[in-house]
Amino acid sequence: MRGARITELGAPPQPVELDEPAGETVVTVEAVALNPIDIAVGSGVFYGGHPPLPYVPGCEAAGRTEDGALVYLFGEARGVARPGFLAERVAVPADLPLRVPEGSDPALVAAAGIAGIAGWVPVAWKAKVGPGDRVLVLGARGAVGQIAVQAAKLLGAAKVVGAGRAATDDIVALDDVGDAFGEEGFTVCIDPLWGEPLADVLQHAALHARVVHLGQSAGPTSPLRSADVRGKALQILGHSSFALSREDTARAYLEVLDHLAAGRIAVELERYPLDRAAEAWERQRSGPGGKVVITL
């Protein structure tokens, strides 16, 4: 069978012939979504290390079980500490595949998980955004940020502002956050950046604002000012999808997939065939904004 494998850290995966899998449940893979964590693992910079070389990458996928059911695959440290899903067939424990509604687009099924949960749970579950909230989403150009912006609007926020390094038609520059919210300030901040950007925008927070922190794209430490945190009695909530229970992960994933399938939340998919796996990898490395998916 065909798949793709990384033979050297820092190099993209290349199509290869692989041995047939043997295990409890064999799933025929139809799509594998790429994520920043895949690039970090494959580059040798992920704090959790990497599977023994050479290894098959891919932390999440969509495929069909032997009875034809469409399923989502994620877990068991696949693509992180163990070989991942970028192969025509994979063997998994019987309780790993999560069944999804028939008729779903396999590429969307694969893409809805890691980024979808990271964008949805901080907004809907942690911050509990609702009518009257004024929401700031940092890192709004990326897939997680895009989903967070749409989630906040879907939940009825009075105002939603996406911020990034530079302004575009629908994103304000980080330096302009104060102007975007005025004297009222934001009541919720969704933060995948940490570092200097978060420290800089907290001066524009409203009293008792909720900050949900879910990533460190701008750096692992942040020089938060005591006056901003104490003076505004901020609530800073940490979020990690890896800390969710298996049941909560499945529930969050199905919520996101339902919104994506219905068009209430949208994400741009870039599809690449397996033969162009290296090209897809480099596209993901460049920070595409949408979701890069390899189809098999």
One Martini backbone bead per residue (centre of mass of N, CA, C, O) as a GRO file, in nm:
protein
  296
    1MET     BB    1   0.103   0.031   0.010
    2ARG     BB    2   0.042   0.371   0.041
    3GLY     BB    3   0.246   0.657   0.147
    4ALA     BB    4   0.415   0.857   0.399
    5ARG     BB    5   0.759   0.967   0.483
    6ILE     BB    6   0.991   1.043   0.739
    7THR     BB    7   1.361   1.046   0.735
    8GLU     BB    8   1.408   1.363   0.809
    9LEU     BB    9   1.456   1.620   0.990
   10GLY     BB   10   1.299   1.890   0.804
   11ALA     BB   11   1.169   1.702   0.606
   12PRO     BB   12   0.954   1.604   0.390
   13PRO     BB   13   0.729   1.397   0.288
   14GLN     BB   14   0.734   1.078   0.113
   15PRO     BB   15   0.640   0.866  -0.107
   16VAL     BB   16   0.552   0.519  -0.028
   17GLU     BB   17   0.596   0.188   0.050
   18LEU     BB   18   0.389  -0.015   0.258
   19ASP     BB   19   0.287  -0.202   0.493
   20GLU     BB   20   0.049  -0.381   0.603
   21PRO     BB   21  -0.179  -0.371   0.838
   22ALA     BB   22  -0.209  -0.487   1.187
   23GLY     BB   23  -0.529  -0.532   1.360
   24GLU     BB   24  -0.828  -0.473   1.494
   25THR     BB   25  -0.869  -0.203   1.306
   26VAL     BB   26  -0.933  -0.118   0.969
   27VAL     BB   27  -0.857   0.186   0.793
   28THR     BB   28  -0.959   0.378   0.524
   29VAL     BB   29  -0.796   0.641   0.398
   30GLU     BB   30  -0.901   0.978   0.266
   31ALA     BB   31  -0.790   1.194   0.490
   32VAL     BB   32  -0.531   1.445   0.577
   33ALA     BB   33  -0.453   1.673   0.820
   34LEU     BB   34  -0.271   1.958   0.863
   35ASN     BB   35  -0.044   2.085   1.123
   36PRO     BB   36   0.168   2.249   1.324
   37ILE     BB   37   0.247   1.989   1.482
   38ASP     BB   38   0.363   1.835   1.242
   39ILE     BB   39   0.596   2.030   1.187
   40ALA     BB   40   0.728   2.021   1.465
   41VAL     BB   41   0.787   1.721   1.470
   42GLY     BB   42   0.935   1.706   1.181
   43SER     BB   43   1.159   1.930   1.295
   44GLY     BB   44   1.236   1.873   1.611
   45VAL     BB   45   1.058   2.100   1.815
   46PHE     BB   46   0.895   1.926   1.985
   47TYR     BB   47   0.865   1.865   2.322
   48GLY     BB   48   0.769   1.547   2.267
   49GLY     BB   49   0.900   1.490   2.004
   50HIS     BB   50   0.933   1.176   1.813
   51PRO     BB   51   0.921   0.941   1.614
   52PRO     BB   52   1.076   0.700   1.484
   53LEU     BB   53   1.296   0.669   1.242
   54PRO     BB   54   1.096   0.633   1.023
   55TYR     BB   55   0.778   0.821   0.963
   56VAL     BB   56   0.436   0.858   0.987
   57PRO     BB   57   0.237   1.114   0.951
   58GLY     BB   58  -0.039   1.234   1.121
   59CYS     BB   59  -0.299   1.325   1.359
   60GLU     BB   60  -0.539   1.341   1.137
   61ALA     BB   61  -0.846   1.171   1.010
   62ALA     BB   62  -1.022   1.016   0.736
   63GLY     BB   63  -1.248   0.724   0.712
   64ARG     BB   64  -1.305   0.366   0.664
   65THR     BB   65  -1.449   0.107   0.763
   66GLU     BB   66  -1.532  -0.218   0.685
   67ASP     BB   67  -1.854  -0.115   0.693
   68GLY     BB   68  -1.834   0.202   0.569
   69ALA     BB   69  -1.778   0.397   0.786
   70LEU     BB   70  -1.746   0.719   0.879
   71VAL     BB   71  -1.435   0.855   1.021
   72TYR     BB   72  -1.254   0.976   1.296
   73LEU     BB   73  -0.896   1.039   1.357
   74PHE     BB   74  -0.766   1.041   1.701
   75GLY     BB   75  -0.480   0.955   1.880
   76GLU     BB   76  -0.230   0.779   2.052
   77ALA     BB   77  -0.001   0.973   1.944
   78ARG     BB   78  -0.042   1.020   1.655
   79GLY     BB   79   0.231   1.184   1.501
   80VAL     BB   80   0.416   1.211   1.775
   81ALA     BB   81   0.506   0.906   1.904
   82ARG     BB   82   0.359   0.780   1.660
   83PRO     BB   83   0.249   0.669   1.393
   84GLY     BB   84   0.046   0.787   1.158
   85PHE     BB   85  -0.215   0.849   0.885
   86LEU     BB   86  -0.027   0.861   0.609
   87ALA     BB   87  -0.223   0.619   0.478
   88GLU     BB   88  -0.433   0.399   0.326
   89ARG     BB   89  -0.381   0.218   0.592
   90VAL     BB   90  -0.501   0.154   0.933
   91ALA     BB   91  -0.439   0.049   1.266
   92VAL     BB   92  -0.687   0.028   1.529
   93PRO     BB   93  -0.871   0.061   1.776
   94ALA     BB   94  -1.210   0.015   1.807
   95ASP     BB   95  -1.244   0.300   1.993
   96LEU     BB   96  -1.125   0.533   1.806
   97PRO     BB   97  -1.335   0.568   1.608
   98LEU     BB   98  -1.543   0.839   1.488
   99ARG     BB   99  -1.851   0.877   1.409
  100VAL     BB  100  -2.006   1.021   1.122
  101PRO     BB  101  -2.192   1.168   0.909
  102GLU     BB  102  -2.328   1.091   0.639
  103GLY     BB  103  -2.197   1.288   0.363
  104SER     BB  104  -1.942   1.379   0.449
  105ASP     BB  105  -1.655   1.545   0.404
  106PRO     BB  106  -1.351   1.409   0.449
  107ALA     BB  107  -1.182   1.671   0.457
  108LEU     BB  108  -1.356   1.803   0.680
  109VAL     BB  109  -1.329   1.585   0.892
  110ALA     BB  110  -1.019   1.616   0.921
  111ALA     BB  111  -1.020   1.946   0.971
  112ALA     BB  112  -1.215   1.978   1.239
  113GLY     BB  113  -1.043   1.916   1.490
  114ILE     BB  114  -0.794   2.071   1.604
  115ALA     BB  115  -0.882   2.359   1.508
  116GLY     BB  116  -1.180   2.347   1.590
  117ILE     BB  117  -1.146   2.302   1.896
  118ALA     BB  118  -0.952   2.548   1.945
  119GLY     BB  119  -1.180   2.759   1.845
  120TRP     BB  120  -1.441   2.667   2.016
  121VAL     BB  121  -1.396   2.609   2.324
  122PRO     BB  122  -1.294   2.890   2.426
  123VAL     BB  123  -1.564   3.032   2.345
  124ALA     BB  124  -1.805   2.831   2.441
  125TRP     BB  125  -1.682   2.702   2.718
  126LYS     BB  126  -1.490   2.905   2.862
  127ALA     BB  127  -1.610   3.202   2.798
  128LYS     BB  128  -1.910   3.205   2.723
  129VAL     BB  129  -2.023   3.342   2.483
  130GLY     BB  130  -2.244   3.632   2.442
  131PRO     BB  131  -2.454   3.858   2.469
  132GLY     BB  132  -2.253   4.163   2.494
  133ASP     BB  133  -1.998   4.075   2.388
  134ARG     BB  134  -1.648   4.166   2.345
  135VAL     BB  135  -1.434   4.032   2.092
  136LEU     BB  136  -1.097   3.913   2.093
  137VAL     BB  137  -0.887   3.787   1.821
  138LEU     BB  138  -0.601   3.640   1.802
  139GLY     BB  139  -0.469   3.518   1.525
  140ALA     BB  140  -0.698   3.551   1.279
  141ARG     BB  141  -0.563   3.417   1.018
  142GLY     BB  142  -0.590   3.154   1.123
  143ALA     BB  143  -0.783   2.881   1.164
  144VAL     BB  144  -0.846   2.922   1.463
  145GLY     BB  145  -0.922   3.223   1.446
  146GLN     BB  146  -1.149   3.198   1.240
  147ILE     BB  147  -1.329   3.016   1.414
  148ALA     BB  148  -1.351   3.205   1.660
  149VAL     BB  149  -1.490   3.438   1.520
  150GLN     BB  150  -1.741   3.275   1.425
  151ALA     BB  151  -1.829   3.171   1.701
  152ALA     BB  152  -1.888   3.446   1.832
  153LYS     BB  153  -2.107   3.526   1.631
  154LEU     BB  154  -2.292   3.277   1.668
  155LEU     BB  155  -2.325   3.352   1.993
  156GLY     BB  156  -2.390   3.683   1.989
  157ALA     BB  157  -2.192   3.891   1.976
  158ALA     BB  158  -2.167   4.234   1.958
  159LYS     BB  159  -1.844   4.205   1.916
  160VAL     BB  160  -1.589   4.131   1.656
  161VAL     BB  161  -1.224   4.105   1.667
  162GLY     BB  162  -0.965   4.066   1.445
  163ALA     BB  163  -0.610   4.003   1.496
  164GLY     BB  164  -0.291   4.119   1.357
  165ARG     BB  165   0.000   4.226   1.231
  166ALA     BB  166  -0.188   4.297   0.985
  167ALA     BB  167  -0.398   4.460   0.793
  168THR     BB  168  -0.719   4.390   0.660
  169ASP     BB  169  -1.036   4.375   0.569
  170ASP     BB  170  -1.095   4.175   0.859
  171ILE     BB  171  -0.822   4.286   1.000
  172VAL     BB  172  -0.653   4.409   1.265
  173ALA     BB  173  -0.412   4.564   1.404
  174LEU     BB  174  -0.265   4.546   1.703
  175ASP     BB  175  -0.236   4.866   1.731
  176ASP     BB  176  -0.578   4.893   1.681
  177VAL     BB  177  -0.747   4.781   1.922
  178GLY     BB  178  -0.830   5.035   2.076
  179ASP     BB  179  -1.000   5.160   1.846
  180ALA     BB  180  -1.200   4.918   1.810
  181PHE     BB  181  -1.317   4.951   2.130
  182GLY     BB  182  -1.244   5.172   2.299
  183GLU     BB  183  -1.352   5.244   2.620
  184GLU     BB  184  -1.487   4.963   2.677
  185GLY     BB  185  -1.368   4.724   2.560
  186PHE     BB  186  -1.296   4.396   2.617
  187THR     BB  187  -1.445   4.084   2.748
  188VAL     BB  188  -1.285   3.904   2.529
  189CYS     BB  189  -0.992   3.683   2.490
  190ILE     BB  190  -0.835   3.513   2.222
  191ASP     BB  191  -0.515   3.329   2.287
  192PRO     BB  192  -0.248   3.204   2.059
  193LEU     BB  193   0.028   3.377   2.150
  194TRP     BB  194   0.123   3.559   2.365
  195GLY     BB  195   0.347   3.748   2.477
  196GLU     BB  196   0.348   4.070   2.371
  197PRO     BB  197   0.061   4.095   2.250
  198LEU     BB  198  -0.100   4.044   2.507
  199ALA     BB  199   0.027   4.261   2.686
  200ASP     BB  200  -0.065   4.503   2.501
  201VAL     BB  201  -0.393   4.452   2.501
  202LEU     BB  202  -0.481   4.464   2.809
  203GLN     BB  203  -0.535   4.777   2.821
  204HIS     BB  204  -0.827   4.708   2.654
  205ALA     BB  205  -0.970   4.593   2.884
  206ALA     BB  206  -1.222   4.507   3.068
  207LEU     BB  207  -1.385   4.458   3.333
  208HIS     BB  208  -1.363   4.118   3.385
  209ALA     BB  209  -1.214   3.990   3.174
  210ARG     BB  210  -1.172   3.718   2.943
  211VAL     BB  211  -0.887   3.498   2.913
  212VAL     BB  212  -0.798   3.270   2.652
  213HIS     BB  213  -0.532   3.039   2.658
  214LEU     BB  214  -0.382   2.835   2.362
  215GLY     BB  215  -0.093   2.975   2.290
  216GLN     BB  216   0.276   3.043   2.162
  217SER     BB  217   0.353   3.198   1.887
  218ALA     BB  218   0.507   3.461   2.040
  219GLY     BB  219   0.574   3.298   2.307
  220PRO     BB  220   0.641   3.151   2.635
  221THR     BB  221   0.645   3.451   2.731
  222SER     BB  222   0.488   3.722   2.942
  223PRO     BB  223   0.471   4.083   3.021
  224LEU     BB  224   0.264   4.123   3.243
  225ARG     BB  225   0.069   4.359   3.396
  226SER     BB  226  -0.052   4.413   3.701
  227ALA     BB  227  -0.255   4.643   3.637
  228ASP     BB  228  -0.421   4.476   3.433
  229VAL     BB  229  -0.493   4.226   3.605
  230ARG     BB  230  -0.583   4.359   3.879
  231GLY     BB  231  -0.735   4.627   3.796
  232LYS     BB  232  -0.942   4.430   3.609
  233ALA     BB  233  -0.997   4.148   3.711
  234LEU     BB  234  -0.885   3.915   3.555
  235GLN     BB  235  -0.949   3.622   3.353
  236ILE     BB  236  -0.721   3.349   3.327
  237LEU     BB  237  -0.752   3.090   3.083
  238GLY     BB  238  -0.665   2.771   3.026
  239HIS     BB  239  -0.598   2.584   2.710
  240SER     BB  240  -0.617   2.223   2.626
  241SER     BB  241  -0.696   1.963   2.426
  242PHE     BB  242  -0.528   1.744   2.591
  243ALA     BB  243  -0.721   1.793   2.859
  244LEU     BB  244  -0.939   1.649   2.739
  245SER     BB  245  -1.161   1.434   2.728
  246ARG     BB  246  -1.279   1.203   2.523
  247GLU     BB  247  -1.573   1.296   2.540
  248ASP     BB  248  -1.522   1.603   2.493
  249THR     BB  249  -1.383   1.578   2.224
  250ALA     BB  250  -1.622   1.451   2.072
  251ARG     BB  251  -1.828   1.674   2.130
  252ALA     BB  252  -1.672   1.910   2.006
  253TYR     BB  253  -1.632   1.795   1.726
  254LEU     BB  254  -1.937   1.760   1.650
  255GLU     BB  255  -2.008   2.054   1.675
  256VAL     BB  256  -1.817   2.163   1.459
  257LEU     BB  257  -1.904   1.986   1.221
  258ASP     BB  258  -2.194   2.087   1.212
  259HIS     BB  259  -2.124   2.382   1.145
  260LEU     BB  260  -1.962   2.324   0.888
  261ALA     BB  261  -2.176   2.160   0.726
  262ALA     BB  262  -2.393   2.411   0.752
  263GLY     BB  263  -2.219   2.697   0.727
  264ARG     BB  264  -2.173   2.861   1.004
  265ILE     BB  265  -1.885   2.753   0.949
  266ALA     BB  266  -1.573   2.842   0.787
  267VAL     BB  267  -1.318   2.669   0.581
  268GLU     BB  268  -1.039   2.656   0.400
  269LEU     BB  269  -0.955   2.420   0.149
  270GLU     BB  270  -0.649   2.239   0.076
  271ARG     BB  271  -0.587   2.010  -0.184
  272TYR     BB  272  -0.383   1.706  -0.183
  273PRO     BB  273  -0.221   1.467  -0.312
  274LEU     BB  274   0.000   1.230  -0.225
  275ASP     BB  275   0.217   1.310  -0.446
  276ARG     BB  276   0.199   1.616  -0.285
  277ALA     BB  277   0.303   1.608   0.014
  278ALA     BB  278   0.545   1.804   0.016
  279GLU     BB  279   0.383   2.052  -0.074
  280ALA     BB  280   0.184   2.053   0.159
  281TRP     BB  281   0.391   2.085   0.384
  282GLU     BB  282   0.502   2.362   0.288
  283ARG     BB  283   0.234   2.505   0.306
  284GLN     BB  284   0.199   2.468   0.611
  285ARG     BB  285   0.467   2.607   0.693
  286SER     BB  286   0.366   2.900   0.577
  287GLY     BB  287   0.080   2.969   0.667
  288PRO     BB  288  -0.227   2.956   0.512
  289GLY     BB  289  -0.504   2.988   0.713
  290GLY     BB  290  -0.610   2.732   0.639
  291LYS     BB  291  -0.658   2.397   0.521
  292VAL     BB  292  -0.451   2.119   0.488
  293VAL     BB  293  -0.514   1.844   0.255
  294ILE     BB  294  -0.471   1.495   0.219
  295THR     BB  295  -0.549   1.279  -0.041
  296LEU     BB  296  -0.639   0.910  -0.105
   0.00000   0.00000   0.00000
